[in-house]
Amino acid sequence: AADGGVLVLGRGVGGRLEVAVEVAEGARHRGLGRRLVTAARRLAGGEPVWAQVSAGNARSLRAFQAAGYRPVGSEALFLRP
């Protein structure tokens, strides 16, 4: 955790390392999100790190891309009719 933000790094689907970040509204626009996702890459020790960014969340996407993450695809949720 950092003042105004939270970083969660753990094993997800198929054992892949996944990161989640949340930045408080009052702490935004100060580069905290970028610093948190950069910290996740350092903590991973060179292992690939996966993240999900919701469609339309441009702030989050910019933070991840500024930290060196690159989009590799997308996921879809299919619900029964």
Backbone as CSV, one residue per row, in Angstrom:
resi,resn,N_x,N_y,N_z,CA_x,CA_y,CA_z,C_x,C_y,C_z
1,ALA,0.840,-1.190,0.000,0.000,0.000,0.000,0.878,1.244,0.000
2,ALA,0.388,2.277,-0.585,1.046,3.583,-0.586,-0.005,4.603,-0.179
3,ASP,0.421,5.733,0.314,-0.531,6.755,0.715,-1.402,7.133,-0.479
4,GLY,-2.667,6.766,-0.433,-3.593,7.070,-1.513,-3.764,5.972,-2.533
5,GLY,-3.087,4.840,-2.359,-3.216,3.775,-3.344,-2.925,2.404,-2.781
6,VAL,-3.370,1.393,-3.519,-3.186,-0.005,-3.126,-2.713,-0.792,-4.338
7,LEU,-1.759,-1.685,-4.116,-1.249,-2.593,-5.136,-1.456,-4.015,-4.637
8,VAL,-2.074,-4.853,-5.460,-2.245,-6.270,-5.135,-1.573,-7.066,-6.242
9,LEU,-0.680,-7.971,-5.861,0.037,-8.809,-6.813,-0.096,-10.245,-6.347
10,GLY,-0.624,-11.110,-7.204,-0.812,-12.503,-6.809,-1.025,-13.402,-8.005
11,ARG,-1.162,-14.691,-7.735,-1.372,-15.689,-8.790,-2.838,-15.736,-9.175
12,GLY,-3.072,-15.721,-10.473,-4.429,-15.774,-10.983,-4.646,-17.010,-11.828
13,VAL,-5.435,-16.867,-12.872,-5.812,-17.949,-13.766,-4.566,-18.627,-14.328
14,GLY,-4.505,-19.928,-14.221,-3.389,-20.689,-14.783,-2.061,-20.407,-14.112
15,GLY,-2.081,-19.815,-12.930,-0.849,-19.540,-12.210,-0.122,-18.283,-12.650
16,ARG,-0.732,-17.517,-13.551,-0.053,-16.308,-14.010,-0.077,-15.230,-12.926
17,LEU,0.941,-14.403,-12.920,1.069,-13.327,-11.949,0.215,-12.154,-12.416
18,GLU,-0.718,-11.710,-11.562,-1.647,-10.647,-11.938,-1.545,-9.488,-10.961
19,VAL,-1.743,-8.291,-11.479,-1.670,-7.082,-10.661,-3.005,-6.347,-10.715
20,ALA,-3.374,-5.767,-9.586,-4.532,-4.881,-9.498,-4.088,-3.643,-8.727
21,VAL,-4.540,-2.494,-9.167,-4.155,-1.228,-8.546,-5.401,-0.381,-8.345
22,GLU,-5.444,0.314,-7.221,-6.518,1.269,-6.977,-5.894,2.537,-6.413
23,VAL,-6.287,3.673,-6.973,-5.785,4.968,-6.516,-6.983,5.800,-6.068
24,ALA,-6.893,6.350,-4.858,-7.974,7.173,-4.317,-8.178,8.414,-5.184
25,GLU,-9.412,8.856,-5.268,-9.746,10.020,-6.096,-8.858,11.221,-5.759
26,GLY,-8.623,11.467,-4.488,-7.822,12.614,-4.073,-6.337,12.485,-4.349
27,ALA,-5.889,11.300,-4.735,-4.462,11.067,-4.997,-4.162,10.932,-6.489
28,ARG,-5.156,11.148,-7.310,-4.970,10.983,-8.759,-4.230,12.170,-9.376
29,HIS,-3.737,11.954,-10.579,-3.019,12.972,-11.367,-1.671,13.333,-10.750
30,ARG,-1.077,12.409,-10.003,0.233,12.662,-9.396,1.240,11.565,-9.744
31,GLY,0.858,10.652,-10.631,1.773,9.586,-11.038,1.804,8.386,-10.111
32,LEU,0.900,8.356,-9.125,0.901,7.247,-8.172,0.565,5.924,-8.848
33,GLY,-0.418,5.916,-9.731,-0.774,4.678,-10.428,0.405,4.109,-11.196
34,ARG,1.111,4.965,-11.910,2.293,4.523,-12.662,3.358,3.972,-11.722
35,ARG,3.587,4.631,-10.603,4.586,4.136,-9.650,4.181,2.780,-9.081
36,LEU,2.901,2.604,-8.808,2.441,1.322,-8.261,2.605,0.189,-9.270
37,VAL,2.220,0.413,-10.523,2.344,-0.672,-11.503,3.801,-0.925,-11.871
38,THR,4.647,0.097,-11.765,6.083,-0.100,-11.941,6.627,-0.961,-10.809
39,ALA,6.172,-0.707,-9.590,6.591,-1.512,-8.435,6.198,-2.973,-8.620
40,ALA,5.042,-3.220,-9.211,4.603,-4.601,-9.449,5.590,-5.323,-10.356
41,ARG,6.063,-4.652,-11.392,7.035,-5.280,-12.303,8.331,-5.590,-11.581
42,ARG,8.765,-4.692,-10.719,9.990,-4.938,-9.946,9.802,-6.122,-9.004
43,LEU,8.667,-6.171,-8.329,8.391,-7.267,-7.397,8.321,-8.611,-8.111
44,ALA,7.927,-8.603,-9.381,7.779,-9.839,-10.151,9.122,-10.439,-10.547
45,GLY,10.192,-9.696,-10.426,11.520,-10.230,-10.714,11.713,-10.716,-12.136
46,GLY,11.126,-10.035,-13.103,11.301,-10.419,-14.500,10.231,-11.350,-15.041
47,GLU,9.390,-11.885,-14.175,8.281,-12.741,-14.617,7.204,-11.861,-15.261
48,PRO,6.548,-12.344,-16.321,5.472,-11.552,-16.922,4.367,-11.256,-15.905
49,VAL,3.847,-10.040,-15.970,2.769,-9.605,-15.083,1.564,-9.266,-15.946
50,TRP,0.412,-9.796,-15.570,-0.834,-9.575,-16.303,-1.700,-8.579,-15.544
51,ALA,-2.459,-7.784,-16.294,-3.402,-6.848,-15.697,-4.635,-6.769,-16.583
52,GLN,-5.771,-6.533,-15.967,-7.003,-6.290,-16.715,-7.352,-4.824,-16.559
53,VAL,-7.594,-4.162,-17.671,-8.011,-2.767,-17.646,-9.383,-2.703,-18.294
54,SER,-10.342,-2.166,-17.564,-11.708,-2.074,-18.082,-11.760,-1.182,-19.314
55,ALA,-12.597,-1.567,-20.245,-12.795,-0.746,-21.440,-13.227,0.651,-21.004
56,GLY,-12.617,1.653,-21.570,-12.976,3.023,-21.229,-12.182,3.615,-20.074
57,ASN,-11.335,2.819,-19.421,-10.536,3.332,-18.305,-9.188,3.821,-18.842
58,ALA,-9.230,4.956,-19.509,-8.037,5.494,-20.167,-6.933,5.825,-19.173
59,ARG,-7.286,6.314,-17.994,-6.274,6.640,-16.978,-5.451,5.414,-16.624
60,SER,-6.142,4.325,-16.359,-5.461,3.087,-15.985,-4.587,2.584,-17.134
61,LEU,-5.123,2.592,-18.324,-4.359,2.137,-19.485,-3.088,2.968,-19.661
62,ARG,-3.199,4.289,-19.517,-2.016,5.151,-19.641,-0.978,4.836,-18.569
63,ALA,-1.424,4.586,-17.341,-0.485,4.270,-16.253,0.275,2.987,-16.557
64,PHE,-0.442,1.959,-16.987,0.220,0.690,-17.304,1.180,0.848,-18.477
65,GLN,0.760,1.545,-19.517,1.632,1.715,-20.676,2.861,2.555,-20.331
66,ALA,2.713,3.567,-19.488,3.851,4.390,-19.071,4.861,3.571,-18.275
67,ALA,4.393,2.499,-17.631,5.272,1.631,-16.839,5.850,0.488,-17.671
68,GLY,5.570,0.480,-18.981,6.165,-0.527,-19.853,5.292,-1.719,-20.179
69,TYR,4.065,-1.747,-19.684,3.146,-2.838,-20.029,2.644,-2.612,-21.447
70,ARG,2.329,-3.713,-22.136,1.810,-3.630,-23.499,0.563,-4.496,-23.625
71,PRO,-0.480,-3.981,-24.302,-1.686,-4.793,-24.511,-1.360,-6.022,-25.363
72,VAL,-1.907,-7.171,-24.979,-1.688,-8.398,-25.743,-2.994,-9.056,-26.163
73,GLY,-4.111,-8.517,-25.771,-5.392,-9.104,-26.135,-6.486,-8.578,-25.245
74,SER,-7.604,-9.267,-25.293,-8.732,-8.886,-24.450,-9.467,-10.142,-24.018
75,GLU,-10.296,-9.980,-23.027,-11.104,-11.088,-22.540,-12.569,-10.708,-22.669
76,ALA,-13.418,-11.693,-22.822,-14.853,-11.457,-22.919,-15.579,-12.392,-21.964
77,LEU,-16.660,-11.903,-21.399,-17.507,-12.704,-20.522,-18.775,-13.036,-21.289
78,PHE,-19.036,-14.323,-21.442,-20.233,-14.768,-22.144,-21.228,-15.280,-21.116
79,LEU,-22.424,-14.720,-21.135,-23.471,-15.108,-20.197,-24.519,-15.944,-20.914
80,ARG,-25.117,-16.830,-20.169,-26.205,-17.629,-20.752,-27.410,-16.738,-21.004
81,PRO,-28.154,-17.039,-22.082,-29.358,-16.228,-22.377,-30.430,-16.425,-21.322
